[in-house]
Amino acid sequence: MINSPIVEVADLNRVWVELDSRSYPIYIHKDWNILFQEAFDYLDRKKGSLKGKKIMVITDRNVHSLYHNTVVKYFREVGMEAITAVVEPGESSKSLTEAEKLYTAALKANLERSSFIAALGGGVIGDLAGFVASTYMRGIPFIQIPTSLLAQVDSSVGGKVAVNHSLAKNIIGAFYQPECVLMNTAVLAALPDREMATGMAELIKHGIIRDEAFLSWLESNKEALAERDPDMLARAVHRSCEIKTDVVVRDEREQGLRAILNFGHTIGHAIEAAAGYGIYTHGEAVSMGMVAEAHIARLLGLISASYIERISGLLADAGLPTTLPELDAGLLLEWMKHDKKNVSGQIVFVLPTAPGRVEVFRNVKEEVILKALEAALVRG
């Protein structure tokens, strides 16, 4: 567990990701002007003058209509040559086929090794654009500009980039850190309720796995967060990024500690697959997965039923599902057996052991898993 400076923070507008030569800042603010000024000052110091350098802004059609013109304007004002590539929204764009189209666009635009790629959008765009950046000319600089809460507190932090294969999600990818991340919390006001909730699932997860004080803060401020109070959201995003960053810098390539970020994902990914991708958002599936995996922890004597109620209550207040859909438990178990996190044929679970603390388990018996799935179906 790490100390929570959620109330008193020296700099709410920046989180530094310390990874030696791959270190970078995350800038958090509600004003595009301030975000880009901070980013350009930093990039000027690190990369030299940006004037004359090319940048390909990769976005999807939905985000393009909202923020593209604003973002491109800032790049052009510092003398960068901005090119735009627009893909269709949704998980289907996270593919090698779409990546090849982007390589073609980069080649036609004569992007060089000193050129940049900017990912403007949610998690799909961040993963796709980051993957293209990591592989084009063996890697060129890229900037993350996440526009969803889920992307701000999860996928844009930590340097995981990937595309999907028809047989597996995120199976073709790399660890590739951005030059910087620009998070405009003002854009969260425009998110549909369902998209806001899906980001809250990962934000709440960070409190459960690493910081009980943050978990309590989320409970105390749930009304303000539900109303999208900009100051409260900025604090929540900042603390969530701090927690994930602390984990990432200790275990960049997921050899140990970083596995705790997968709480709720073993069962959550199985729900996504068994129900059919697109039925549930990632956050909805993770929310159900966290509750179900908390039931495993209870059956193993690790936590009390009251802690499950606490987790479920916070998730429900955020507009997330906490009971499992009526999917065949045996089918869910089969999907879990194919999870890429498994070790030596054993299903890997991250289970809560106390508020703000989780541990990794690899020897959970199938009958315990099935009992937990039944408990989650009945009681949530």
C-alpha positions as CSV (number, residue, x, y, z in Angstrom):
1,M,0.0,0.0,0.0
2,I,1.2,3.5,-0.7
3,N,0.4,6.8,1.1
4,S,-2.4,8.8,-0.5
5,P,-1.8,12.5,-1.0
6,I,-5.3,12.9,-2.4
7,V,-6.2,15.9,-0.3
8,E,-2.8,17.7,-0.2
9,V,-0.9,17.5,-3.4
10,A,2.0,19.7,-4.4
11,D,1.3,19.5,-8.1
12,L,-2.1,18.3,-9.2
13,N,-1.3,19.0,-12.8
14,R,1.6,16.5,-13.3
15,V,2.6,13.0,-12.6
16,W,6.2,12.0,-13.5
17,V,6.8,8.4,-14.8
18,E,10.3,7.6,-13.7
19,L,11.8,5.0,-16.1
20,D,15.4,6.1,-16.6
21,S,15.8,7.1,-20.3
22,R,12.2,6.3,-21.0
23,S,10.8,8.7,-18.3
24,Y,8.0,11.1,-19.2
25,P,5.4,13.5,-17.7
26,I,1.7,13.1,-17.5
27,Y,0.0,16.5,-17.7
28,I,-3.5,16.8,-16.2
29,H,-5.5,20.0,-16.6
30,K,-8.9,21.3,-17.9
31,D,-7.3,23.9,-20.2
32,W,-5.8,22.8,-23.6
33,N,-3.6,26.0,-23.6
34,I,-1.9,25.0,-20.4
35,L,-1.5,21.3,-21.4
36,F,0.1,22.1,-24.7
37,Q,2.3,24.8,-23.3
38,E,3.7,22.4,-20.7
39,A,4.1,19.7,-23.3
40,F,5.9,21.9,-25.9
41,D,8.2,23.3,-23.3
42,Y,9.2,19.8,-22.2
43,L,9.5,18.5,-25.7
44,D,11.6,21.5,-26.8
45,R,14.0,20.7,-24.0
46,K,14.2,17.0,-24.7
47,K,14.0,16.9,-28.5
48,G,15.1,20.4,-29.6
49,S,13.0,22.7,-31.7
50,L,9.7,21.2,-32.9
51,K,9.5,23.6,-35.9
52,G,9.5,21.7,-39.2
53,K,8.9,18.3,-37.6
54,K,6.0,16.2,-38.8
55,I,3.3,14.7,-36.6
56,M,0.6,12.3,-37.7
57,V,-2.5,12.6,-35.5
58,I,-4.3,9.3,-35.3
59,T,-7.9,9.6,-34.2
60,D,-11.4,8.0,-34.8
61,R,-14.3,9.6,-36.5
62,N,-16.2,10.4,-33.3
63,V,-13.3,12.1,-31.6
64,H,-12.2,13.8,-34.8
65,S,-15.5,15.9,-34.8
66,L,-14.9,17.0,-31.2
67,Y,-11.3,17.7,-30.7
68,H,-9.2,17.3,-33.8
69,N,-9.2,20.9,-35.0
70,T,-8.3,22.2,-31.6
71,V,-5.4,19.8,-31.2
72,V,-4.0,20.2,-34.7
73,K,-4.1,24.0,-34.3
74,Y,-1.7,23.7,-31.3
75,F,0.8,21.6,-33.2
76,R,0.8,23.9,-36.2
77,E,1.2,27.0,-34.0
78,V,4.7,25.7,-32.9
79,G,5.6,25.1,-36.6
80,M,4.9,21.3,-36.8
81,E,3.5,19.8,-40.0
82,A,0.4,18.0,-38.9
83,I,-1.2,15.2,-40.9
84,T,-4.3,13.4,-39.8
85,A,-5.3,9.7,-40.1
86,V,-8.9,8.9,-39.2
87,V,-10.1,5.3,-38.4
88,E,-13.5,3.9,-37.6
89,P,-14.4,3.9,-33.9
90,G,-14.5,0.6,-32.0
91,E,-12.4,-2.4,-31.2
92,S,-12.4,-3.7,-34.8
93,S,-10.0,-1.0,-35.7
94,K,-7.3,-2.4,-33.4
95,S,-6.0,-4.8,-36.0
96,L,-3.0,-5.5,-38.2
97,T,-5.1,-4.5,-41.2
98,E,-5.7,-1.0,-39.8
99,A,-2.1,-0.7,-38.7
100,E,-0.9,-1.4,-42.3
101,K,-3.2,1.4,-43.5
102,L,-1.5,3.7,-41.0
103,Y,2.0,2.6,-42.1
104,T,1.0,3.5,-45.6
105,A,-0.3,6.9,-44.5
106,A,2.9,7.5,-42.6
107,L,5.0,6.6,-45.7
108,K,3.0,8.8,-48.0
109,A,3.4,11.7,-45.5
110,N,7.2,11.0,-45.5
111,L,7.3,10.6,-41.7
112,E,10.9,10.2,-40.6
113,R,12.5,8.9,-37.4
114,S,12.4,12.4,-35.9
115,S,8.6,12.6,-36.7
116,F,5.9,12.1,-34.1
117,I,2.7,10.2,-33.9
118,A,-0.1,11.5,-31.6
119,A,-2.9,9.2,-30.3
120,L,-6.0,11.3,-29.9
121,G,-8.9,9.3,-28.6
122,G,-9.8,6.5,-26.2
123,G,-8.0,3.2,-25.4
124,V,-8.4,1.7,-28.9
125,I,-6.7,4.7,-30.5
126,G,-4.0,4.8,-27.9
127,D,-3.2,1.1,-28.3
128,L,-3.3,1.2,-32.1
129,A,-1.4,4.5,-32.6
130,G,1.2,3.4,-30.0
131,F,1.7,0.1,-31.8
132,V,2.2,1.9,-35.1
133,A,4.7,4.3,-33.5
134,S,6.6,1.4,-31.8
135,T,7.0,-0.5,-35.1
136,Y,7.3,2.2,-37.8
137,M,11.0,2.6,-38.6
138,R,11.6,0.5,-35.6
139,G,10.1,3.1,-33.3
140,I,9.3,6.8,-33.5
141,P,8.2,9.2,-30.7
142,F,4.5,9.4,-29.9
143,I,2.3,11.4,-27.6
144,Q,-0.8,10.2,-25.8
145,I,-3.9,12.5,-25.7
146,P,-6.5,10.3,-24.1
147,T,-10.1,11.6,-24.3
148,S,-12.0,9.0,-22.3
149,L,-11.8,8.4,-18.5
150,L,-10.8,4.8,-19.1
151,A,-7.9,5.8,-21.3
152,Q,-6.8,8.6,-18.9
153,V,-6.6,6.3,-15.8
154,D,-5.6,3.1,-17.5
155,S,-4.5,2.5,-21.1
156,S,-2.5,5.7,-21.7
157,V,-0.4,5.1,-18.6
158,G,2.3,2.4,-18.6
159,G,3.4,1.9,-22.2
160,K,1.4,-1.1,-23.3
161,V,0.5,-0.9,-27.0
162,A,-1.1,-3.6,-29.0
163,V,-3.4,-4.8,-31.7
164,N,-5.7,-7.8,-31.6
165,H,-5.6,-11.1,-33.4
166,S,-8.7,-13.0,-34.4
167,L,-7.9,-15.6,-31.8
168,A,-6.8,-13.3,-28.9
169,K,-7.1,-9.7,-27.7
170,N,-3.9,-7.6,-27.3
171,I,-1.7,-10.5,-28.3
172,I,0.5,-8.6,-30.8
173,G,2.1,-5.7,-29.1
174,A,5.0,-4.1,-27.2
175,F,6.0,-2.1,-24.2
176,Y,6.6,1.3,-25.7
177,Q,6.5,4.5,-23.6
178,P,5.2,7.8,-24.9
179,E,7.1,11.0,-24.9
180,C,4.4,12.6,-22.7
181,V,0.7,12.3,-22.0
182,L,-1.8,15.1,-22.1
183,M,-5.0,14.6,-20.1
184,N,-7.8,17.2,-20.5
185,T,-10.3,16.5,-17.7
186,A,-12.8,19.0,-19.2
187,V,-13.5,16.5,-22.0
188,L,-14.9,14.1,-19.5
189,A,-18.0,16.3,-19.2
190,A,-19.0,15.3,-22.7
191,L,-18.7,11.5,-22.2
192,P,-21.8,9.4,-22.3
193,D,-22.8,8.0,-18.9
194,R,-21.8,4.5,-19.9
195,E,-18.3,5.5,-21.0
196,M,-17.9,7.5,-17.8
197,A,-18.8,4.5,-15.7
198,T,-16.5,2.2,-17.6
199,G,-13.6,4.5,-16.7
200,M,-14.7,4.6,-13.1
201,A,-14.3,0.8,-12.8
202,E,-10.5,1.1,-13.4
203,L,-10.3,4.1,-11.2
204,I,-12.0,2.3,-8.3
205,K,-9.8,-0.7,-9.0
206,H,-6.7,1.3,-8.2
207,G,-8.0,2.1,-4.7
208,I,-8.9,-1.5,-4.1
209,I,-5.6,-2.9,-5.1
210,R,-3.2,-0.2,-3.7
211,D,-4.7,2.5,-1.5
212,E,-7.4,2.3,1.1
213,A,-7.3,6.0,1.7
214,F,-8.1,6.7,-1.9
215,L,-10.9,4.1,-1.7
216,S,-12.4,5.9,1.3
217,W,-12.0,9.3,-0.6
218,L,-13.9,7.9,-3.5
219,E,-16.7,6.8,-1.2
220,S,-16.8,10.2,0.5
221,N,-16.9,12.1,-2.8
222,K,-19.1,9.8,-4.9
223,E,-21.8,12.4,-5.4
224,A,-19.4,15.0,-6.7
225,L,-17.8,12.5,-9.0
226,A,-21.2,11.4,-10.3
227,E,-22.0,15.0,-11.0
228,R,-18.6,15.3,-12.8
229,D,-17.3,18.1,-10.6
230,P,-14.1,19.1,-12.5
231,D,-11.9,19.6,-9.5
232,M,-12.9,16.3,-7.9
233,L,-12.4,14.5,-11.2
234,A,-9.0,16.1,-11.6
235,R,-8.0,14.8,-8.1
236,A,-9.3,11.4,-8.8
237,V,-7.5,11.1,-12.2
238,H,-4.3,12.4,-10.6
239,R,-4.3,9.9,-7.8
240,S,-5.3,7.1,-10.0
241,C,-2.4,7.9,-12.4
242,E,-0.1,8.1,-9.4
243,I,-1.1,4.6,-8.3
244,K,-0.7,3.0,-11.7
245,T,2.6,4.9,-12.3
246,D,4.0,3.6,-9.0
247,V,3.2,0.0,-10.0
248,V,4.6,0.5,-13.6
249,V,7.9,2.0,-12.5
250,R,8.5,-0.9,-10.2
251,D,7.6,-3.5,-12.8
252,E,7.5,-2.0,-16.3
253,R,7.4,-5.3,-18.2
254,E,4.9,-7.1,-15.9
255,Q,7.3,-9.6,-14.4
256,G,5.8,-9.4,-10.9
257,L,4.1,-6.5,-9.2
258,R,2.4,-5.1,-12.3
259,A,0.2,-8.2,-12.3
260,I,-1.9,-6.7,-9.5
261,L,-3.4,-4.3,-12.1
262,N,-5.2,-7.3,-13.4
263,F,-7.7,-7.5,-10.5
264,G,-11.1,-8.3,-11.9
265,H,-9.6,-9.0,-15.4
266,T,-9.4,-12.8,-15.3
267,I,-13.2,-13.2,-14.9
268,G,-13.9,-9.9,-16.6
269,H,-12.1,-11.0,-19.8
270,A,-14.0,-14.3,-19.7
271,I,-17.3,-12.4,-19.5
272,E,-16.4,-10.3,-22.5
273,A,-15.5,-13.3,-24.5
274,A,-18.4,-15.5,-23.5
275,A,-21.0,-12.8,-23.9
276,G,-19.5,-11.7,-27.2
277,Y,-17.2,-8.7,-27.6
278,G,-19.1,-5.5,-27.6
279,I,-22.0,-6.6,-25.3
280,Y,-20.3,-5.2,-22.3
281,T,-17.7,-2.4,-22.1
282,H,-14.3,-3.2,-20.6
283,G,-15.2,-1.4,-17.4
284,E,-18.5,-3.2,-17.0
285,A,-16.9,-6.6,-17.4
286,V,-14.1,-5.7,-15.0
287,S,-16.6,-4.5,-12.5
288,M,-18.4,-7.8,-12.6
289,G,-15.1,-9.6,-12.5
290,M,-13.9,-7.7,-9.4
291,V,-17.0,-8.7,-7.5
292,A,-16.8,-12.3,-8.6
293,E,-13.1,-12.5,-7.7
294,A,-13.8,-10.9,-4.4
295,H,-16.2,-13.8,-3.8
296,I,-13.3,-16.2,-4.5
297,A,-11.3,-14.3,-1.8
298,R,-14.1,-14.6,0.7
299,L,-14.4,-18.4,0.0
300,L,-10.7,-18.7,0.7
301,G,-11.0,-16.8,4.0
302,L,-9.1,-13.8,2.8
303,I,-11.8,-11.1,3.2
304,S,-15.2,-10.7,4.8
305,A,-18.6,-10.5,3.2
306,S,-18.9,-6.9,4.3
307,Y,-15.9,-5.9,2.2
308,I,-17.6,-7.4,-0.9
309,E,-20.6,-5.2,-0.1
310,R,-18.3,-2.2,0.2
311,I,-16.7,-2.9,-3.2
312,S,-20.1,-3.7,-4.8
313,G,-21.7,-0.5,-3.4
314,L,-19.0,1.7,-4.7
315,L,-19.2,0.1,-8.2
316,A,-23.0,0.3,-8.2
317,D,-22.9,4.0,-7.2
318,A,-20.7,4.6,-10.2
319,G,-23.3,3.1,-12.5
320,L,-21.6,-0.3,-13.0
321,P,-23.1,-3.8,-12.9
322,T,-22.1,-6.0,-10.0
323,T,-23.9,-9.2,-10.7
324,L,-22.9,-11.7,-13.3
325,P,-25.0,-12.2,-16.4
326,E,-26.6,-15.6,-16.9
327,L,-23.7,-17.2,-18.7
328,D,-22.8,-20.8,-18.4
329,A,-20.2,-21.1,-15.6
330,G,-18.4,-23.9,-17.3
331,L,-18.0,-21.7,-20.4
332,L,-16.6,-18.9,-18.3
333,L,-14.1,-21.3,-16.7
334,E,-13.0,-22.5,-20.2
335,W,-12.3,-18.9,-21.2
336,M,-10.3,-18.4,-18.0
337,K,-8.2,-21.3,-18.9
338,H,-7.1,-19.6,-22.1
339,D,-6.2,-16.3,-20.4
340,K,-2.7,-15.1,-21.5
341,K,-1.8,-14.4,-17.9
342,N,-2.0,-18.1,-16.9
343,V,1.2,-19.8,-15.7
344,S,1.9,-23.5,-16.3
345,G,-1.7,-24.2,-17.1
346,Q,-2.9,-22.6,-13.8
347,I,-5.4,-19.8,-13.9
348,V,-3.9,-16.7,-12.3
349,F,-6.1,-14.6,-10.0
350,V,-5.4,-11.3,-8.3
351,L,-7.5,-11.4,-5.1
352,P,-8.1,-8.8,-2.4
353,T,-6.7,-9.7,1.0
354,A,-7.5,-6.4,2.8
355,P,-8.8,-2.9,1.8
356,G,-6.1,-1.4,-0.4
357,R,-4.2,-4.7,-0.8
358,V,-4.3,-7.7,-3.2
359,E,-2.1,-10.7,-3.9
360,V,-1.6,-13.0,-6.8
361,F,-2.9,-16.6,-6.5
362,R,-2.2,-19.5,-8.9
363,N,-3.7,-22.5,-7.1
364,V,-7.4,-21.7,-6.8
365,K,-9.4,-24.9,-7.2
366,E,-12.1,-25.1,-9.9
367,E,-14.9,-25.8,-7.4
368,V,-14.0,-22.6,-5.5
369,I,-14.2,-20.6,-8.8
370,L,-17.5,-22.1,-9.7
371,K,-18.9,-21.4,-6.2
372,A,-17.8,-17.8,-6.5
373,L,-19.4,-17.5,-9.9
374,E,-22.7,-18.8,-8.4
375,A,-22.4,-16.4,-5.5
376,A,-21.8,-13.5,-7.8
377,L,-24.8,-14.4,-9.9
378,V,-27.1,-14.6,-7.0
379,R,-26.0,-11.8,-4.7
380,G,-23.6,-9.6,-6.7
